[in-house]
Amino acid sequence: MKYSELKKILSKNGCYLHNEGGNHETWYSPISGNKFPIGRHNSKEVPTGTANGILKQAGIKKER
C-alpha cells in the first residue's frame, strides 16, 4: 500500500490532517482521539508494520 492509499483509508474513516511539519504530517482520529505522524512519501510503499501501527493508532484496525 502506498502512503497516498493509506491517507485515503484514513480520510474515509473520519481522520483528517491536523498539522504539517517538515517531513511528516500530523493526522487526527476522532475514533481514537489520537494524533499520529504520517510520512509525506505519497508515491512510496508503506512498510507493513508502519501501516498497521498507523491504522491501530487511528482506531481503524483492532489489536490482536
mmCIF file as gemmi writes it, N, C-alpha and C atoms, coordinates in Angstrom:
data_model
loop_
_atom_site.group_PDB
_atom_site.id
_atom_site.type_symbol
_atom_site.label_atom_id
_atom_site.label_alt_id
_atom_site.label_comp_id
_atom_site.label_asym_id
_atom_site.label_entity_id
_atom_site.label_seq_id
_atom_site.pdbx_PDB_ins_code
_atom_site.Cartn_x
_atom_site.Cartn_y
_atom_site.Cartn_z
_atom_site.occupancy
_atom_site.B_iso_or_equiv
_atom_site.pdbx_formal_charge
_atom_site.auth_seq_id
_atom_site.auth_asym_id
_atom_site.pdbx_PDB_model_num
ATOM 1 N N . MET Axp A 1 ? 0.85 -1.162 0 1 0 ? 1 A 1
ATOM 2 C CA . MET Axp A 1 ? 0 0 0 1 0 ? 1 A 1
ATOM 3 C C . MET Axp A 1 ? 0.907 1.239 0 1 0 ? 1 A 1
ATOM 4 N N . LYS Axp A 2 ? 0.52 2.217 -0.773 1 0 ? 2 A 1
ATOM 5 C CA . LYS Axp A 2 ? 1.268 3.476 -0.839 1 0 ? 2 A 1
ATOM 6 C C . LYS Axp A 2 ? 0.734 4.44 0.219 1 0 ? 2 A 1
ATOM 7 N N . TYR Axp A 3 ? 1.556 5.433 0.567 1 0 ? 3 A 1
ATOM 8 C CA . TYR Axp A 3 ? 1.131 6.42 1.56 1 0 ? 3 A 1
ATOM 9 C C . TYR Axp A 3 ? -0.15 7.113 1.121 1 0 ? 3 A 1
ATOM 10 N N . SER Axp A 4 ? -0.285 7.392 -0.165 1 0 ? 4 A 1
ATOM 11 C CA . SER Axp A 4 ? -1.497 8.07 -0.649 1 0 ? 4 A 1
ATOM 12 C C . SER Axp A 4 ? -2.737 7.199 -0.43 1 0 ? 4 A 1
ATOM 13 N N . GLU Axp A 5 ? -2.603 5.881 -0.595 1 0 ? 5 A 1
ATOM 14 C CA . GLU Axp A 5 ? -3.729 4.965 -0.364 1 0 ? 5 A 1
ATOM 15 C C . GLU Axp A 5 ? -4.082 4.909 1.12 1 0 ? 5 A 1
ATOM 16 N N . LEU Axp A 6 ? -3.055 4.903 1.969 1 0 ? 6 A 1
ATOM 17 C CA . LEU Axp A 6 ? -3.276 4.89 3.416 1 0 ? 6 A 1
ATOM 18 C C . LEU Axp A 6 ? -4.037 6.141 3.849 1 0 ? 6 A 1
ATOM 19 N N . LYS Axp A 7 ? -3.668 7.288 3.293 1 0 ? 7 A 1
ATOM 20 C CA . LYS Axp A 7 ? -4.335 8.538 3.644 1 0 ? 7 A 1
ATOM 21 C C . LYS Axp A 7 ? -5.795 8.535 3.195 1 0 ? 7 A 1
ATOM 22 N N . LYS Axp A 8 ? -6.088 7.891 2.063 1 0 ? 8 A 1
ATOM 23 C CA . LYS Axp A 8 ? -7.478 7.776 1.605 1 0 ? 8 A 1
ATOM 24 C C . LYS Axp A 8 ? -8.289 6.935 2.58 1 0 ? 8 A 1
ATOM 25 N N . ILE Axp A 9 ? -7.708 5.834 3.075 1 0 ? 9 A 1
ATOM 26 C CA . ILE Axp A 9 ? -8.393 4.977 4.052 1 0 ? 9 A 1
ATOM 27 C C . ILE Axp A 9 ? -8.677 5.766 5.325 1 0 ? 9 A 1
ATOM 28 N N . LEU Axp A 10 ? -7.683 6.513 5.77 1 0 ? 10 A 1
ATOM 29 C CA . LEU Axp A 10 ? -7.867 7.315 6.982 1 0 ? 10 A 1
ATOM 30 C C . LEU Axp A 10 ? -8.976 8.346 6.784 1 0 ? 10 A 1
ATOM 31 N N . SER Axp A 11 ? -8.961 9.029 5.645 1 0 ? 11 A 1
ATOM 32 C CA . SER Axp A 11 ? -9.977 10.053 5.359 1 0 ? 11 A 1
ATOM 33 C C . SER Axp A 11 ? -11.383 9.459 5.325 1 0 ? 11 A 1
ATOM 34 N N . LYS Axp A 12 ? -11.52 8.28 4.729 1 0 ? 12 A 1
ATOM 35 C CA . LYS Axp A 12 ? -12.833 7.633 4.649 1 0 ? 12 A 1
ATOM 36 C C . LYS Axp A 12 ? -13.37 7.261 6.023 1 0 ? 12 A 1
ATOM 37 N N . ASN Axp A 13 ? -12.463 7.107 6.994 1 0 ? 13 A 1
ATOM 38 C CA . ASN Axp A 13 ? -12.853 6.745 8.355 1 0 ? 13 A 1
ATOM 39 C C . ASN Axp A 13 ? -12.929 7.956 9.282 1 0 ? 13 A 1
ATOM 40 N N . GLY Axp A 14 ? -12.941 9.149 8.716 1 0 ? 14 A 1
ATOM 41 C CA . GLY Axp A 14 ? -13.146 10.359 9.501 1 0 ? 14 A 1
ATOM 42 C C . GLY Axp A 14 ? -11.879 11.031 10.006 1 0 ? 14 A 1
ATOM 43 N N . CYS Axp A 15 ? -10.714 10.466 9.723 1 0 ? 15 A 1
ATOM 44 C CA . CYS Axp A 15 ? -9.459 11.088 10.153 1 0 ? 15 A 1
ATOM 45 C C . CYS Axp A 15 ? -9.145 12.264 9.23 1 0 ? 15 A 1
ATOM 46 N N . TYR Axp A 16 ? -8.39 13.221 9.753 1 0 ? 16 A 1
ATOM 47 C CA . TYR Axp A 16 ? -8.048 14.374 8.929 1 0 ? 16 A 1
ATOM 48 C C . TYR Axp A 16 ? -6.674 14.922 9.291 1 0 ? 16 A 1
ATOM 49 N N . LEU Axp A 17 ? -6.114 15.668 8.353 1 0 ? 17 A 1
ATOM 50 C CA . LEU Axp A 17 ? -4.815 16.3 8.52 1 0 ? 17 A 1
ATOM 51 C C . LEU Axp A 17 ? -4.931 17.378 9.589 1 0 ? 17 A 1
ATOM 52 N N . HIS Axp A 18 ? -4.119 17.276 10.615 1 0 ? 18 A 1
ATOM 53 C CA . HIS Axp A 18 ? -4.162 18.233 11.719 1 0 ? 18 A 1
ATOM 54 C C . HIS Axp A 18 ? -3.093 19.307 11.571 1 0 ? 18 A 1
ATOM 55 N N . ASN Axp A 19 ? -1.889 18.907 11.13 1 0 ? 19 A 1
ATOM 56 C CA . ASN Axp A 19 ? -0.777 19.838 11.051 1 0 ? 19 A 1
ATOM 57 C C . ASN Axp A 19 ? 0.252 19.302 10.053 1 0 ? 19 A 1
ATOM 58 N N . GLU Axp A 20 ? 1.003 20.203 9.423 1 0 ? 20 A 1
ATOM 59 C CA . GLU Axp A 20 ? 2.058 19.793 8.504 1 0 ? 20 A 1
ATOM 60 C C . GLU Axp A 20 ? 3.404 20.22 9.069 1 0 ? 20 A 1
ATOM 61 N N . GLY Axp A 21 ? 4.345 19.278 9.086 1 0 ? 21 A 1
ATOM 62 C CA . GLY Axp A 21 ? 5.692 19.564 9.553 1 0 ? 21 A 1
ATOM 63 C C . GLY Axp A 21 ? 6.668 19.436 8.403 1 0 ? 21 A 1
ATOM 64 N N . GLY Axp A 22 ? 7.949 19.286 8.713 1 0 ? 22 A 1
ATOM 65 C CA . GLY Axp A 22 ? 8.976 19.193 7.686 1 0 ? 22 A 1
ATOM 66 C C . GLY Axp A 22 ? 8.85 17.954 6.821 1 0 ? 22 A 1
ATOM 67 N N . ASN Axp A 23 ? 8.969 16.788 7.42 1 0 ? 23 A 1
ATOM 68 C CA . ASN Axp A 23 ? 8.926 15.538 6.661 1 0 ? 23 A 1
ATOM 69 C C . ASN Axp A 23 ? 7.678 14.713 6.936 1 0 ? 23 A 1
ATOM 70 N N . HIS Axp A 24 ? 6.882 15.134 7.914 1 0 ? 24 A 1
ATOM 71 C CA . HIS Axp A 24 ? 5.701 14.37 8.286 1 0 ? 24 A 1
ATOM 72 C C . HIS Axp A 24 ? 4.482 15.282 8.395 1 0 ? 24 A 1
ATOM 73 N N . GLU Axp A 25 ? 3.339 14.649 8.272 1 0 ? 25 A 1
ATOM 74 C CA . GLU Axp A 25 ? 2.067 15.312 8.538 1 0 ? 25 A 1
ATOM 75 C C . GLU Axp A 25 ? 1.544 14.729 9.839 1 0 ? 25 A 1
ATOM 76 N N . THR Axp A 26 ? 0.841 15.522 10.611 1 0 ? 26 A 1
ATOM 77 C CA . THR Axp A 26 ? 0.195 15.014 11.815 1 0 ? 26 A 1
ATOM 78 C C . THR Axp A 26 ? -1.293 14.885 11.514 1 0 ? 26 A 1
ATOM 79 N N . TRP Axp A 27 ? -1.817 13.691 11.703 1 0 ? 27 A 1
ATOM 80 C CA . TRP Axp A 27 ? -3.227 13.414 11.46 1 0 ? 27 A 1
ATOM 81 C C . TRP Axp A 27 ? -3.934 13.204 12.795 1 0 ? 27 A 1
ATOM 82 N N . TYR Axp A 28 ? -5.238 13.45 12.805 1 0 ? 28 A 1
ATOM 83 C CA . TYR Axp A 28 ? -6.062 13.266 13.994 1 0 ? 28 A 1
ATOM 84 C C . TYR Axp A 28 ? -7.175 12.282 13.684 1 0 ? 28 A 1
ATOM 85 N N . SER Axp A 29 ? -7.428 11.383 14.644 1 0 ? 29 A 1
ATOM 86 C CA . SER Axp A 29 ? -8.515 10.418 14.507 1 0 ? 29 A 1
ATOM 87 C C . SER Axp A 29 ? -9.587 10.689 15.555 1 0 ? 29 A 1
ATOM 88 N N . PRO Axp A 30 ? -10.807 11.019 15.129 1 0 ? 30 A 1
ATOM 89 C CA . PRO Axp A 30 ? -11.89 11.205 16.095 1 0 ? 30 A 1
ATOM 90 C C . PRO Axp A 30 ? -12.339 9.872 16.709 1 0 ? 30 A 1
ATOM 91 N N . ILE Axp A 31 ? -11.99 8.763 16.082 1 0 ? 31 A 1
ATOM 92 C CA . ILE Axp A 31 ? -12.359 7.44 16.602 1 0 ? 31 A 1
ATOM 93 C C . ILE Axp A 31 ? -11.581 7.168 17.89 1 0 ? 31 A 1
ATOM 94 N N . SER Axp A 32 ? -10.255 7.366 17.83 1 0 ? 32 A 1
ATOM 95 C CA . SER Axp A 32 ? -9.403 7.06 18.98 1 0 ? 32 A 1
ATOM 96 C C . SER Axp A 32 ? -9.03 8.3 19.788 1 0 ? 32 A 1
ATOM 97 N N . GLY Axp A 33 ? -9.181 9.474 19.205 1 0 ? 33 A 1
ATOM 98 C CA . GLY Axp A 33 ? -8.769 10.7 19.871 1 0 ? 33 A 1
ATOM 99 C C . GLY Axp A 33 ? -7.266 10.926 19.823 1 0 ? 33 A 1
ATOM 100 N N . ASN Axp A 34 ? -6.553 10.151 18.998 1 0 ? 34 A 1
ATOM 101 C CA . ASN Axp A 34 ? -5.096 10.241 18.894 1 0 ? 34 A 1
ATOM 102 C C . ASN Axp A 34 ? -4.658 11.122 17.739 1 0 ? 34 A 1
ATOM 103 N N . LYS Axp A 35 ? -3.49 11.739 17.93 1 0 ? 35 A 1
ATOM 104 C CA . LYS Axp A 35 ? -2.779 12.407 16.838 1 0 ? 35 A 1
ATOM 105 C C . LYS Axp A 35 ? -1.574 11.529 16.528 1 0 ? 35 A 1
ATOM 106 N N . PHE Axp A 36 ? -1.254 11.375 15.245 1 0 ? 36 A 1
ATOM 107 C CA . PHE Axp A 36 ? -0.156 10.491 14.861 1 0 ? 36 A 1
ATOM 108 C C . PHE Axp A 36 ? 0.504 11.005 13.593 1 0 ? 36 A 1
ATOM 109 N N . PRO Axp A 37 ? 1.824 10.762 13.449 1 0 ? 37 A 1
ATOM 110 C CA . PRO Axp A 37 ? 2.549 11.237 12.268 1 0 ? 37 A 1
ATOM 111 C C . PRO Axp A 37 ? 2.444 10.268 11.101 1 0 ? 37 A 1
ATOM 112 N N . ILE Axp A 38 ? 2.441 10.826 9.906 1 0 ? 38 A 1
ATOM 113 C CA . ILE Axp A 38 ? 2.493 10.04 8.67 1 0 ? 38 A 1
ATOM 114 C C . ILE Axp A 38 ? 3.493 10.72 7.752 1 0 ? 38 A 1
ATOM 115 N N . GLY Axp A 39 ? 4.366 9.93 7.152 1 0 ? 39 A 1
ATOM 116 C CA . GLY Axp A 39 ? 5.365 10.476 6.235 1 0 ? 39 A 1
ATOM 117 C C . GLY Axp A 39 ? 4.724 11.079 4.994 1 0 ? 39 A 1
ATOM 118 N N . ARG Axp A 40 ? 5.451 11.968 4.352 1 0 ? 40 A 1
ATOM 119 C CA . ARG Axp A 40 ? 4.947 12.633 3.151 1 0 ? 40 A 1
ATOM 120 C C . ARG Axp A 40 ? 5.459 11.966 1.881 1 0 ? 40 A 1
ATOM 121 N N . HIS Axp A 41 ? 5.591 10.685 1.876 1 0 ? 41 A 1
ATOM 122 C CA . HIS Axp A 41 ? 6.158 9.959 0.739 1 0 ? 41 A 1
ATOM 123 C C . HIS Axp A 41 ? 5.025 9.325 -0.064 1 0 ? 41 A 1
ATOM 124 N N . ASN Axp A 42 ? 4.124 10.136 -0.599 1 0 ? 42 A 1
ATOM 125 C CA . ASN Axp A 42 ? 2.878 9.639 -1.189 1 0 ? 42 A 1
ATOM 126 C C . ASN Axp A 42 ? 3.047 8.527 -2.207 1 0 ? 42 A 1
ATOM 127 N N . SER Axp A 43 ? 4.095 8.56 -3.016 1 0 ? 43 A 1
ATOM 128 C CA . SER Axp A 43 ? 4.228 7.556 -4.072 1 0 ? 43 A 1
ATOM 129 C C . SER Axp A 43 ? 5.015 6.326 -3.608 1 0 ? 43 A 1
ATOM 130 N N . LYS Axp A 44 ? 5.539 6.335 -2.383 1 0 ? 44 A 1
ATOM 131 C CA . LYS Axp A 44 ? 6.313 5.203 -1.877 1 0 ? 44 A 1
ATOM 132 C C . LYS Axp A 44 ? 5.427 4.224 -1.127 1 0 ? 44 A 1
ATOM 133 N N . GLU Axp A 45 ? 5.9 2.986 -1.053 1 0 ? 45 A 1
ATOM 134 C CA . GLU Axp A 45 ? 5.191 1.947 -0.312 1 0 ? 45 A 1
ATOM 135 C C . GLU Axp A 45 ? 5.386 2.15 1.193 1 0 ? 45 A 1
ATOM 136 N N . VAL Axp A 46 ? 4.332 1.922 1.944 1 0 ? 46 A 1
ATOM 137 C CA . VAL Axp A 46 ? 4.403 1.987 3.403 1 0 ? 46 A 1
ATOM 138 C C . VAL Axp A 46 ? 4.806 0.599 3.895 1 0 ? 46 A 1
ATOM 139 N N . PRO Axp A 47 ? 5.842 0.491 4.73 1 0 ? 47 A 1
ATOM 140 C CA . PRO Axp A 47 ? 6.154 -0.821 5.305 1 0 ? 47 A 1
ATOM 141 C C . PRO Axp A 47 ? 4.931 -1.37 6.044 1 0 ? 47 A 1
ATOM 142 N N . THR Axp A 48 ? 4.71 -2.664 5.966 1 0 ? 48 A 1
ATOM 143 C CA . THR Axp A 48 ? 3.514 -3.282 6.535 1 0 ? 48 A 1
ATOM 144 C C . THR Axp A 48 ? 3.35 -2.963 8.012 1 0 ? 48 A 1
ATOM 145 N N . GLY Axp A 49 ? 4.42 -3.061 8.786 1 0 ? 49 A 1
ATOM 146 C CA . GLY Axp A 49 ? 4.339 -2.776 10.217 1 0 ? 49 A 1
ATOM 147 C C . GLY Axp A 49 ? 3.966 -1.333 10.496 1 0 ? 49 A 1
ATOM 148 N N . THR Axp A 50 ? 4.478 -0.422 9.674 1 0 ? 50 A 1
ATOM 149 C CA . THR Axp A 50 ? 4.17 1.002 9.829 1 0 ? 50 A 1
ATOM 150 C C . THR Axp A 50 ? 2.694 1.254 9.529 1 0 ? 50 A 1
ATOM 151 N N . ALA Axp A 51 ? 2.203 0.681 8.447 1 0 ? 51 A 1
ATOM 152 C CA . ALA Axp A 51 ? 0.793 0.856 8.08 1 0 ? 51 A 1
ATOM 153 C C . ALA Axp A 51 ? -0.121 0.305 9.167 1 0 ? 51 A 1
ATOM 154 N N . ASN Axp A 52 ? 0.204 -0.886 9.678 1 0 ? 52 A 1
ATOM 155 C CA . ASN Axp A 52 ? -0.614 -1.477 10.733 1 0 ? 52 A 1
ATOM 156 C C . ASN Axp A 52 ? -0.593 -0.62 11.994 1 0 ? 52 A 1
ATOM 157 N N . GLY Axp A 53 ? 0.578 -0.08 12.337 1 0 ? 53 A 1
ATOM 158 C CA . GLY Axp A 53 ? 0.686 0.776 13.511 1 0 ? 53 A 1
ATOM 159 C C . GLY Axp A 53 ? -0.141 2.042 13.379 1 0 ? 53 A 1
ATOM 160 N N . ILE Axp A 54 ? -0.112 2.643 12.207 1 0 ? 54 A 1
ATOM 161 C CA . ILE Axp A 54 ? -0.893 3.858 11.97 1 0 ? 54 A 1
ATOM 162 C C . ILE Axp A 54 ? -2.386 3.553 12.057 1 0 ? 54 A 1
ATOM 163 N N . LEU Axp A 55 ? -2.812 2.457 11.456 1 0 ? 55 A 1
ATOM 164 C CA . LEU Axp A 55 ? -4.232 2.096 11.496 1 0 ? 55 A 1
ATOM 165 C C . LEU Axp A 55 ? -4.689 1.779 12.92 1 0 ? 55 A 1
ATOM 166 N N . LYS Axp A 56 ? -3.816 1.176 13.73 1 0 ? 56 A 1
ATOM 167 C CA . LYS Axp A 56 ? -4.15 0.901 15.128 1 0 ? 56 A 1
ATOM 168 C C . LYS Axp A 56 ? -4.263 2.201 15.917 1 0 ? 56 A 1
ATOM 169 N N . GLN Axp A 57 ? -3.32 3.136 15.683 1 0 ? 57 A 1
ATOM 170 C CA . GLN Axp A 57 ? -3.379 4.427 16.376 1 0 ? 57 A 1
ATOM 171 C C . GLN Axp A 57 ? -4.644 5.191 16.014 1 0 ? 57 A 1
ATOM 172 N N . ALA Axp A 58 ? -5.083 5.002 14.778 1 0 ? 58 A 1
ATOM 173 C CA . ALA Axp A 58 ? -6.304 5.68 14.319 1 0 ? 58 A 1
ATOM 174 C C . ALA Axp A 58 ? -7.571 5.004 14.81 1 0 ? 58 A 1
ATOM 175 N N . GLY Axp A 59 ? -7.453 3.805 15.383 1 0 ? 59 A 1
ATOM 176 C CA . GLY Axp A 59 ? -8.622 3.086 15.874 1 0 ? 59 A 1
ATOM 177 C C . GLY Axp A 59 ? -9.373 2.347 14.78 1 0 ? 59 A 1
ATOM 178 N N . ILE Axp A 60 ? -8.741 2.188 13.608 1 0 ? 60 A 1
ATOM 179 C CA . ILE Axp A 60 ? -9.392 1.53 12.474 1 0 ? 60 A 1
ATOM 180 C C . ILE Axp A 60 ? -9.13 0.032 12.519 1 0 ? 60 A 1
ATOM 181 N N . LYS Axp A 61 ? -7.926 -0.349 12.905 1 0 ? 61 A 1
ATOM 182 C CA . LYS Axp A 61 ? -7.557 -1.759 12.978 1 0 ? 61 A 1
ATOM 183 C C . LYS Axp A 61 ? -7.416 -2.158 14.436 1 0 ? 61 A 1
ATOM 184 N N . LYS Axp A 62 ? -8.036 -3.256 14.794 1 0 ? 62 A 1
ATOM 185 C CA . LYS Axp A 62 ? -8.003 -3.73 16.171 1 0 ? 62 A 1
ATOM 186 C C . LYS Axp A 62 ? -6.69 -4.442 16.457 1 0 ? 62 A 1
ATOM 187 N N . GLU Axp A 63 ? -6.201 -4.297 17.69 1 0 ? 63 A 1
ATOM 188 C CA . GLU Axp A 63 ? -5.013 -5.037 18.099 1 0 ? 63 A 1
ATOM 189 C C . GLU Axp A 63 ? -5.407 -6.471 18.386 1 0 ? 63 A 1
ATOM 190 N N . ARG Axp A 64 ? -4.469 -7.368 18.163 1 0 ? 64 A 1
ATOM 191 C CA . ARG Axp A 64 ? -4.756 -8.789 18.396 1 0 ? 64 A 1
ATOM 192 C C . ARG Axp A 64 ? -4.398 -9.174 19.784 1 0 ? 64 A 1
